[in-house]
């Protein structure tokens, strides 16, 4: 059996750490419960020379070992806790060749913990173009470690890196800085109070401004014979440590690195002049958004129609092939329409993630954060709130977790509370089907699809609602605001197809598997509830035949009457009828009411639920869209999904807080039920009022 | 026979939903009550 070692990948944000992780592990990787780049721990493995197997951990990006936010804390806690099962045998610090000075601060801190540390200088392929030369041998001598130049884009240097990981036990663990130099008197006292402890580790444990999860630091903070410094003094000493480290780094870099600025071809500043320009920046950003939403509608139409038709055919085939009976009906009317309600939206979801990944990979997303900071501040948010708000277009869960790097609690709380208003991918199936039913398929100026523009408007509505709510919350919440905004502009680069592909596959898979299981289970439960019922349900045939005996109806019409009567008197029909008075003012019937109710588990359940309810008792297998288009409002006798009810439904989904998993994550992140409960009632009330006004005005 | 299969599948589906949306949150709440520490910062943090 191969011997296993733990390898931790650590580095500053935007050093291409995740690309290095992808190159090392390929598809042999496992992501935590939630999507989102390096918010949670990402693990994978790679096989090394001499039969060694490396378990590789991709940790969140951090600038130093002085944690300011919760995701940085993950790195520090792991490095300080030898009992952690993931404690690394060797650390690879991934550094960006253009920001070596800042990257080395983190490197020296990690090396001083006595863990074998390799320095992997990434983006080495850029060195010639940027006129940078590094004397690797000398740098290795000065830092007393092994260094490798890599390029995840060109896939170079990885064999050498694997060789270095294999020989990790030969690496020197001599510290770069003598910890006592920070404050000899204080460290002397520390040494006396804890004679058996590593001084630098102790220092880090004492100075962290976060509470550890697994690591108990209470005994270190309050021993009887040791009095630690005040918080402000500790901060001063931390600053002194940083200064000492930079003095050390500057001294080394003076002798080992040369940058010829005259010969450097600086494309970045030229691009930045346009992309973060005070007018052009916004115009370009909104043009990109419009292009994305047009593409989502236009490109995904064909695979969507194809999948829809295939599932209808599959349902028909099951009914014809399998023996007649209740189980066959469950498969054809419950399971297949439910599954179709998930699979049909894979093309749109994949396209959405494709575009988001490209924007992130090229480095443009950081420009958007910078661009929006000025606007965000006016509404009580931070520029960093843009990341959760944009990530929220995929899923609110990782987006809310991404708010962890916002330093100010007030800005973080506001971001958490308003993020569910941005249009997540679960809303997309609902929007797409309703838009295609109630908005005409016209083109404006022969180019812009009206349906695509409506979709874009809904996304903008989500963002605007989030920002407006943030403004109100900023005025209402009486929490002191502190914090600062620091953002690094990564270099522009061509996106790596491999990274984008992994990202799209991973996120689409999470949507299908995560939502798919819930949708399938709900479809089965709903079908059973719609196919069985108490009392009158079992005498449906007799009652309907008696009622229609004088009307001279055809056998087909009587069958339809029986199916309709059964559905209304089934368990789900009874439930739906009970809530109908609440949803009728919004233009919905009891069937939509049931779909709304089941959507509180997860929004994307809506389409599958309606597909299941409409197919119960139906003789013909139809596509989901056709079934919905054929529904008639029993009171008005007009199509149920018309412009007024469609807009009302779209607005309800735009505002309502309909995701249990999001509520759970808000509870986890705020450590209180107060905020998710508040969020649930306030957003759902806004949704109801908006739908009510829209329907009453448009009907 | 078909009705037995339907009952079985219904129980599995309903069980899955109950576990996901009722059982797990209850367990999580009980664990929190046992006094697990929070993971957020002590400075400038209003969450506890």
Interface residues (C-beta under 8 A of the other chain):
Chain A: X67 X68 X69 X70 X73 X209 X210 X211 X212 X213 X231 X323 X325 X326 X327 X328 X330 X407 X408 X409 X410 X413 X479 X480 X482 X483 X517 X518 X520 X521 X522 X524 X525 X528 X601 X660 X664 X669 X670 X671 X672
Chain B: X1 X2 X3 X5 X6 X9 X10 X13 X14 X16 X17 X20 X21 X25 X28 X37 X38 X39 X40 X41 X42 X43 X44 X45 X46 X47 X48
